[in-house]
Amino acid sequence: MGPPMRTYSIVVDPDSDGGFTVTVPALPGCINQGGTIEECLAHAQEAIELYIEDLVASGEPVPEEKEPPQVLKVTVAA
């Protein structure tokens, strides 16, 4: 039996020069990039797996995402 399946939300931010930066709010420091959304998903999956492998190898607990992050908009006069 393999390791448990875990699901994490990712945030895909468009870069000014094209492509996207991907972060995983539940895993601080887990950041990646991709040229397309499909690349972002593939790169994020790989980055998350490696991040968790490092945590397990170090004896650190693996954070679980209890509740997905929310994206809200706020309008200000500036």
Buried (B, 14 or more C-beta within 10 A) or exposed (E): EEEEEEEBBBBBEEEEEEBBBBBBBBBEEBBBBBEEEEBBBEBBEEBBEEBBEEBEEEEEEBBEBEEEEEEEEEEEEE
